[in-house]
Amino acid sequence: MVNKPYSTKKISVLPPDNQVRHLILYGLILLVILCFILDVALGSVSIPLGEVAAILSGRGSENASWVYIIEKIRLPKAITAVLVGCGLSVSGLQMQTLFRNPLAGPSVLGITSGASLGVALVMLSTGNITSLYTIKELGISGSWLIVFASTLGAGFIMLIIVAISARLKDNVIMLIVGVMIANITISIVSIWQYFSAPEQIKEYLMWTFGSLGGVTETHLYVLTTVVAMGLLLSFSSSKILDSLLLGENYARSMGLTVNRARILIISSTSILAGGITAFCGPIGFIGIAVPHLARSLFQTSSHRTLIPYCCLTGTALMLICDIIAQLPGSQTVLPINVITALIGSPVVIWIIVSKNNLKASF
């Protein structure tokens, strides 16, 4: 009897790609839940984790001040971080696909700059009636007046972009036009700052740093509605984004009207970026970093799956940034824009170095 030799074929101990993707997905969901709880639990006032869990589950607490801090301050801020992470990451994904440019982000069309121009109109206006100090005395500072001005500014720039996009057939030219419009609005704000009082400039600069803590419970309902509308538009255009990823000629051969698709994508991005900027100020790097991170983690280019993956990844990253910004245990809260830049920039650099060719993803 002849013994058969052992097979030299290598046995793979790694699970299939789908299983790896599911493992990463489950791990990311657990990370989001953990970061959300930590974001609510950590702060200048120390609250036991058991009490935090009891308050979040609806059982309440004997300490009324802890209940107020969790329900009125920390919980709205954590939910705002979730909405900002979802909205900015998806809007960045759409811009990168539309322009087939790895460095495109929510602010590439000047929407964020338009929102800043609207806020500057309120904060840097001359005269005591419209000064920020008087607005504070009236009790509506950081509230609906700022939100309304920011929304008007973003909407005005969006209308200009949509009108121009209907006449242009090249996305590269559209990208250049968007950058130029952003530069024009930034220049107008800079000239305005030059002739403004130092107190007004200081308040405006504080707004440009971005903040998640200024969104009250009432604002949260409006912000949630705006982000939900933008995400719904984005998800409904996932097939359009897949077609555009293969090139405009391919999209046209599939019967897609490119100009109409471009207007739909620009509109959803404007709703997301403009609404978030109105309530939280300009927040950078999340829209650029997260789409690359999601593609790298899940190895997919299908927007039907990339959009929810970007939402999860953006939520986790935004919650981590907010935890770091609080400097747990201290009275200091760092500007969220500073933290997103510190976290987002190394992420983009790491992905560029590891992949060595970002253009291959577009």
C-alpha positions in Angstrom: 0.0 0.0 0.0 1.5 3.3 -1.1 1.0 6.2 1.2 -0.1 9.4 -0.6 2.1 12.3 0.0 0.8 15.3 2.0 -0.7 18.0 -0.2 1.6 21.0 -0.6 -1.3 23.3 -1.4 -1.5 26.3 1.0 -4.6 26.5 3.1 -5.8 30.1 3.6 -6.6 30.9 7.2 -8.1 34.3 6.2 -11.9 34.6 5.8 -13.3 35.6 2.4 -13.5 39.3 1.5 -17.2 39.6 2.5 -16.5 38.1 6.0 -13.6 40.5 6.5 -15.8 43.4 5.4 -18.5 42.3 7.9 -15.9 42.0 10.7 -14.8 45.5 10.0 -18.4 46.7 9.9 -19.3 45.1 13.2 -16.1 46.5 14.8 -16.9 50.0 13.5 -20.5 49.8 14.8 -19.1 48.8 18.3 -16.6 51.7 18.1 -19.4 54.2 17.3 -21.5 53.0 20.3 -18.5 53.1 22.6 -17.4 56.6 21.4 -21.0 57.9 21.7 -21.2 56.7 25.3 -17.8 58.1 26.1 -18.6 61.4 24.5 -21.7 61.7 26.7 -19.9 60.5 29.8 -16.8 62.6 29.6 -16.6 66.3 30.4 -15.7 68.9 33.0 -18.2 67.5 35.4 -17.4 63.9 36.4 -20.5 61.7 36.2 -20.2 57.9 37.0 -20.6 55.7 34.0 -23.5 53.8 35.7 -25.4 57.0 36.2 -24.8 57.9 32.5 -26.2 54.5 31.4 -29.2 54.9 33.7 -30.0 58.4 32.3 -29.6 57.3 28.7 -31.8 54.3 29.3 -34.6 56.5 30.7 -34.3 55.4 34.3 -33.1 58.8 35.4 -31.0 59.7 38.4 -31.4 61.1 41.9 -29.0 63.9 41.0 -31.1 66.4 39.0 -28.0 68.4 37.8 -26.5 65.2 36.2 -29.7 64.6 34.4 -29.8 68.2 33.1 -26.1 68.0 31.9 -26.6 64.7 30.1 -30.0 65.5 28.5 -29.6 69.2 27.7 -25.9 69.6 27.0 -23.9 66.4 26.3 -26.5 64.3 24.5 -27.5 67.0 21.9 -23.7 67.6 21.4 -23.1 63.9 20.8 -26.1 63.6 18.4 -24.8 66.7 16.6 -21.4 65.0 16.1 -23.2 62.0 14.6 -25.1 64.2 12.2 -22.0 66.2 11.2 -19.9 63.1 10.7 -22.6 61.6 8.4 -23.4 64.8 6.5 -19.9 66.0 5.8 -18.5 62.6 4.9 -21.3 61.8 2.4 -21.1 65.3 0.8 -17.3 64.8 0.5 -17.8 61.4 -1.2 -20.2 62.9 -3.7 -17.8 65.8 -4.6 -14.9 63.4 -5.1 -17.0 61.2 -7.4 -18.6 64.1 -9.3 -15.2 65.7 -10.0 -13.2 62.5 -10.0 -10.7 64.3 -7.8 -9.3 62.8 -4.6 -8.9 66.2 -2.9 -12.4 67.5 -3.5 -14.5 68.2 -0.4 -17.8 69.8 0.7 -16.3 73.2 0.5 -14.9 72.9 -3.0 -17.9 74.6 -4.6 -17.8 77.6 -2.3 -20.9 76.5 -0.3 -19.1 76.7 3.0 -17.6 80.1 2.0 -21.1 81.3 1.1 -22.3 80.3 4.6 -19.4 82.2 6.1 -20.2 85.2 4.0 -23.8 85.2 5.4 -22.5 85.0 9.0 -20.0 87.8 8.3 -22.9 89.9 7.1 -24.4 89.7 10.6 -21.3 89.6 12.8 -19.2 92.2 11.0 -21.9 94.7 10.1 -21.3 98.2 11.4 -23.7 99.7 13.9 -24.7 98.6 17.4 -28.1 97.2 16.3 -26.6 94.4 14.3 -23.4 93.9 16.4 -22.9 90.5 18.0 -23.0 92.0 21.5 -26.5 93.4 20.9 -27.5 90.0 19.5 -26.3 88.3 22.7 -28.3 90.8 24.8 -31.4 90.0 22.8 -30.8 86.3 23.6 -30.6 85.0 20.0 -26.8 84.8 19.6 -25.6 81.6 17.9 -29.2 80.9 17.3 -31.7 81.5 14.5 -30.3 84.8 13.3 -26.8 83.2 12.6 -28.4 80.1 11.2 -30.7 82.1 8.9 -27.8 84.2 7.7 -25.6 81.2 7.1 -28.3 79.3 5.2 -29.0 82.3 3.0 -25.3 82.7 2.2 -25.0 79.0 1.3 -28.2 79.0 -0.7 -27.2 82.1 -2.7 -23.9 80.5 -3.7 -25.7 77.2 -4.4 -28.1 79.0 -6.9 -25.1 80.5 -8.6 -23.3 77.2 -8.9 -26.5 75.4 -10.2 -27.0 78.2 -12.8 -23.4 77.9 -14.0 -23.4 74.1 -14.0 -26.4 74.0 -16.3 -24.2 75.8 -18.9 -21.0 73.8 -18.4 -20.3 70.3 -19.7 -16.9 69.7 -18.2 -16.6 68.8 -14.5 -13.0 70.0 -14.4 -14.1 73.5 -15.5 -16.9 73.3 -12.9 -14.4 72.5 -10.2 -12.2 75.5 -11.2 -15.3 77.8 -11.2 -16.3 76.6 -7.8 -12.8 77.3 -6.4 -12.8 80.8 -7.9 -16.3 81.5 -6.4 -15.0 80.3 -3.0 -11.9 82.7 -3.4 -14.2 85.6 -4.2 -16.3 85.1 -1.1 -13.3 84.6 1.1 -11.8 87.9 -0.3 -15.0 89.8 0.4 -15.0 88.5 4.0 -11.3 89.4 4.4 -11.9 93.0 3.2 -14.9 93.2 5.6 -12.7 92.0 8.5 -10.1 94.6 7.6 -12.5 97.4 8.2 -14.3 95.9 11.2 -13.8 96.5 14.9 -11.5 94.0 16.8 -14.4 92.8 19.0 -16.4 91.8 15.9 -13.4 90.1 14.3 -12.8 88.1 17.4 -16.4 86.8 17.6 -16.4 86.0 13.9 -13.1 84.1 14.2 -14.6 82.1 17.1 -17.4 81.0 14.9 -15.0 79.9 12.1 -13.3 77.5 14.6 -16.5 75.4 14.6 -18.5 74.1 17.6 -20.8 71.2 18.3 -22.0 72.6 21.6 -24.0 75.5 20.3 -26.7 73.3 18.9 -29.7 73.4 21.3 -32.4 70.8 21.5 -34.7 72.9 19.4 -32.0 73.4 16.7 -31.4 69.7 16.8 -34.8 68.9 15.3 -34.1 71.2 12.3 -30.5 70.0 11.8 -31.7 66.3 11.9 -34.4 67.1 9.3 -31.9 68.9 7.0 -29.2 66.1 7.2 -31.9 63.4 6.7 -33.1 65.2 3.5 -29.6 65.5 2.2 -28.7 61.9 3.0 -31.9 60.7 1.3 -31.1 62.6 -1.8 -27.5 61.2 -1.8 -28.7 57.6 -1.3 -31.3 58.0 -4.1 -28.5 59.1 -6.5 -26.1 56.2 -5.7 -26.6 54.6 -9.1 -25.9 58.0 -10.7 -22.7 58.3 -8.8 -21.7 54.8 -9.8 -22.2 55.7 -13.5 -20.3 59.0 -13.2 -17.4 57.1 -11.5 -16.9 55.3 -14.8 -16.8 58.5 -16.8 -19.3 60.9 -18.3 -19.3 59.2 -21.7 -20.2 55.9 -20.1 -22.9 57.7 -18.1 -24.4 59.2 -21.2 -24.3 55.8 -23.0 -26.4 54.4 -20.1 -29.0 57.1 -20.8 -28.0 59.4 -17.9 -28.5 63.2 -18.4 -25.3 64.5 -16.9 -26.4 68.1 -16.3 -29.5 67.0 -14.5 -27.4 64.5 -12.4 -24.9 67.2 -11.6 -27.6 69.5 -10.3 -29.0 66.8 -8.1 -25.6 66.0 -6.6 -24.7 69.6 -6.1 -28.1 70.3 -4.5 -27.8 67.4 -2.0 -24.2 68.4 -1.1 -25.3 72.0 -0.6 -28.1 71.0 1.7 -25.7 68.9 3.8 -22.7 71.2 3.9 -24.8 74.4 4.1 -27.0 73.2 6.9 -24.2 71.8 9.0 -22.1 75.0 8.5 -25.1 77.1 9.5 -25.5 75.3 12.9 -21.9 74.3 13.7 -19.7 76.6 11.7 -17.2 75.5 9.0 -15.7 72.1 9.9 -12.9 70.9 7.6 -11.1 67.7 6.7 -13.9 65.3 7.6 -15.3 65.5 4.1 -11.9 64.9 2.5 -10.5 62.2 4.8 -13.5 60.0 5.6 -14.4 58.9 1.9 -10.7 57.7 1.4 -10.8 56.0 4.8 -14.0 54.2 4.0 -12.7 53.0 0.6 -9.5 51.8 2.2 -11.3 49.9 4.9 -14.1 48.2 2.9 -12.4 48.0 -0.6 -15.5 48.9 -2.5 -16.5 51.6 -5.0 -20.3 50.9 -5.0 -22.0 54.0 -3.6 -25.0 52.1 -2.3 -22.6 50.6 0.2 -20.1 53.4 0.4 -22.7 55.9 1.6 -23.6 54.0 4.8 -20.0 53.1 5.3 -19.0 56.7 5.1 -21.7 57.6 7.6 -20.4 55.1 10.1 -16.7 56.0 9.6 -17.5 59.8 9.7 -19.5 59.3 12.9 -16.7 57.4 14.6 -14.1 60.0 13.6 -16.2 62.9 14.6 -17.0 61.5 18.0 -13.3 60.8 18.6 -12.5 64.3 17.6 -15.1 65.7 20.0 -13.8 63.5 22.9 -10.3 64.8 22.3 -11.6 68.4 22.0 -13.1 68.2 25.5 -9.8 67.3 27.2 -11.7 65.1 29.6 -11.4 66.2 33.2 -10.5 69.8 32.4 -12.5 73.0 32.0 -11.0 73.6 28.5 -12.8 72.8 25.2 -10.7 73.1 22.1 -12.2 74.2 18.8 -13.5 71.2 16.9 -12.0 72.5 13.6 -8.5 72.3 15.1 -9.0 68.7 16.2 -10.4 67.5 12.8 -7.4 69.0 11.1 -5.0 67.3 13.4 -6.8 63.9 13.0 -7.9 64.3 9.3 -4.6 65.4 7.8 -2.5 62.3 9.0 -5.3 60.0 7.8 -5.1 61.5 4.3 -1.3 61.3 4.3 -1.4 57.7 5.5 -3.8 56.7 2.8 -1.9 58.5 0.1 1.4 56.9 1.2 -0.1 53.4 1.5 -2.1 53.4 -1.7 0.6 55.4 -3.6 -2.0 56.2 -6.3 -5.3 57.8 -5.2 -6.2 58.5 -8.8 -6.7 54.8 -9.4 -9.9 54.9 -7.2 -11.6 57.4 -9.6 
